[in-house]
Amino acid sequence: MLPSDANPLGNVFGGMILKYVDLLAGLVAKRHAGHANIVTASIDSMTFLKPVYIGNALILKARINYVRRSSMEVEVKIEAEDLNKSQKVHTGTAYVTLVALDEKGKPTEVPKLMLNGEEEEKRFKEGQERMESRLRSRKK
């Protein structure tokens, strides 16, 4: 990360990290959805567990956990690597909900998620629970 990414404390500005989280989640969702346009519907609460320092490499890993008709939950794990010490630290996890839209801006169906094994089935079920919780909280 560069000095221009710093907040007044000298750490990387959290908004910069969220920007990269959103960009990566959108890319992963676009690859899954194919033809559709992708928009971000929500980012679950993001807790910054550890600071990311200027000079660190920011490592983001993303995967789709859950798919509904037109929406997808993408999990993004964030790590910072101190390149001088070759040490990585987990700095946070975000769950991003994205929606596929057709050319008229209406939600459009996306391919079902192909699950391989118990771990992916577990992540799918947890993603489904988070999605249902988000939908319930919107109705309040």
C-alpha positions as CSV (number, residue, x, y, z in Angstrom):
1,M,0.0,0.0,0.0
2,L,1.2,3.5,-0.8
3,P,1.5,6.7,1.3
4,S,-1.5,8.2,-0.6
5,D,-3.6,5.3,0.9
6,A,-2.9,6.4,4.5
7,N,-5.2,7.8,7.1
8,P,-4.0,10.4,9.6
9,L,-2.5,7.7,11.8
10,G,-0.3,6.4,9.0
11,N,-2.3,3.2,8.5
12,V,-4.1,2.3,5.3
13,F,-7.5,4.2,5.1
14,G,-10.3,1.7,5.7
15,G,-12.3,3.1,2.8
16,M,-9.5,2.2,0.5
17,I,-9.6,-1.5,1.7
18,L,-13.4,-1.5,1.3
19,K,-13.0,-0.2,-2.3
20,Y,-10.8,-3.2,-3.1
21,V,-13.1,-5.6,-1.4
22,D,-16.0,-4.3,-3.5
23,L,-14.1,-4.4,-6.7
24,L,-12.9,-8.0,-6.1
25,A,-16.4,-9.2,-5.0
26,G,-17.8,-7.6,-8.2
27,L,-15.3,-9.3,-10.4
28,V,-16.0,-12.7,-8.8
29,A,-19.7,-12.2,-9.2
30,K,-19.4,-11.1,-12.8
31,R,-17.4,-14.2,-13.6
32,H,-20.1,-16.3,-12.2
33,A,-23.1,-14.4,-13.7
34,G,-21.5,-14.1,-17.1
35,H,-23.6,-11.7,-19.3
36,A,-25.3,-9.7,-16.5
37,N,-24.3,-6.4,-15.1
38,I,-23.4,-6.6,-11.4
39,V,-24.3,-4.2,-8.6
40,T,-23.4,-4.2,-4.9
41,A,-26.5,-4.5,-2.7
42,S,-24.7,-4.7,0.7
43,I,-21.5,-5.3,2.5
44,D,-22.0,-6.9,5.9
45,S,-20.4,-5.1,8.8
46,M,-16.7,-5.0,8.3
47,T,-14.5,-5.3,11.4
48,F,-10.9,-4.3,10.9
49,L,-9.1,-6.8,13.1
50,K,-5.6,-5.5,12.6
51,P,-4.3,-2.4,10.8
52,V,-2.8,-2.5,7.4
53,Y,0.4,-0.5,7.2
54,I,1.9,1.5,4.4
55,G,4.3,-0.7,2.6
56,N,2.3,-3.9,3.3
57,A,1.0,-6.0,0.5
58,L,-2.8,-6.3,0.6
59,I,-4.0,-9.8,-0.2
60,L,-7.6,-10.4,-0.9
61,K,-9.2,-13.8,-1.5
62,A,-12.8,-14.1,-2.6
63,R,-15.2,-16.9,-3.2
64,I,-19.0,-17.2,-3.8
65,N,-20.6,-18.9,-0.8
66,Y,-24.3,-18.7,-1.8
67,V,-26.5,-18.0,-4.8
68,R,-30.2,-17.2,-5.0
69,R,-32.1,-16.4,-8.1
70,S,-30.4,-13.1,-9.0
71,S,-28.2,-12.4,-5.9
72,M,-24.8,-13.8,-4.8
73,E,-22.9,-13.7,-1.5
74,V,-19.2,-13.3,-2.0
75,E,-16.9,-13.8,1.0
76,V,-13.7,-11.7,0.9
77,K,-10.9,-12.5,3.2
78,I,-8.3,-9.7,3.8
79,E,-4.7,-10.2,4.7
80,A,-1.8,-7.9,5.0
81,E,1.8,-9.1,4.3
82,D,4.8,-7.4,5.8
83,L,7.1,-7.9,2.8
84,N,10.3,-7.3,4.8
85,K,9.4,-10.1,7.3
86,S,7.4,-12.3,5.0
87,Q,4.6,-12.4,7.6
88,K,0.9,-12.4,6.8
89,V,-1.8,-11.4,9.2
90,H,-5.6,-11.8,8.7
91,T,-7.0,-8.3,9.0
92,G,-10.7,-8.9,8.2
93,T,-13.5,-10.7,6.4
94,A,-16.4,-9.2,4.5
95,Y,-19.6,-10.7,3.1
96,V,-20.7,-8.8,0.0
97,T,-24.2,-9.3,-1.6
98,L,-24.3,-8.5,-5.3
99,V,-27.2,-8.6,-7.7
100,A,-27.2,-9.5,-11.4
101,L,-29.1,-7.1,-13.6
102,D,-30.3,-7.4,-17.2
103,E,-29.9,-4.7,-19.8
104,K,-33.1,-3.0,-18.5
105,G,-31.7,-2.8,-14.9
106,K,-34.0,-5.6,-13.6
107,P,-32.7,-8.5,-11.5
108,T,-31.9,-11.5,-13.8
109,E,-31.2,-15.1,-13.0
110,V,-27.7,-16.3,-12.4
111,P,-26.3,-19.9,-12.6
112,K,-26.7,-22.2,-9.6
113,L,-23.6,-22.8,-7.5
114,M,-21.9,-26.1,-8.1
115,L,-21.0,-27.5,-4.6
116,N,-18.1,-29.8,-4.2
117,G,-17.9,-31.5,-0.9
118,E,-19.0,-30.9,2.7
119,E,-17.0,-27.7,3.2
120,E,-18.7,-25.9,0.3
121,E,-22.1,-27.2,1.4
122,K,-21.5,-25.8,4.9
123,R,-20.5,-22.4,3.4
124,F,-23.6,-22.5,1.2
125,K,-25.8,-23.1,4.2
126,E,-24.1,-20.4,6.3
127,G,-24.4,-18.0,3.3
128,Q,-28.1,-18.8,3.0
129,E,-28.6,-18.1,6.7
130,R,-26.8,-14.8,6.4
131,M,-28.9,-13.9,3.3
132,E,-32.1,-14.7,5.1
133,S,-31.1,-12.7,8.1
134,R,-30.3,-9.7,5.9
135,L,-33.7,-9.9,4.2
136,R,-35.4,-10.1,7.6
137,S,-33.6,-7.1,8.9
138,R,-34.6,-5.1,5.8
139,K,-38.2,-5.7,6.5
140,K,-38.1,-4.2,10.0
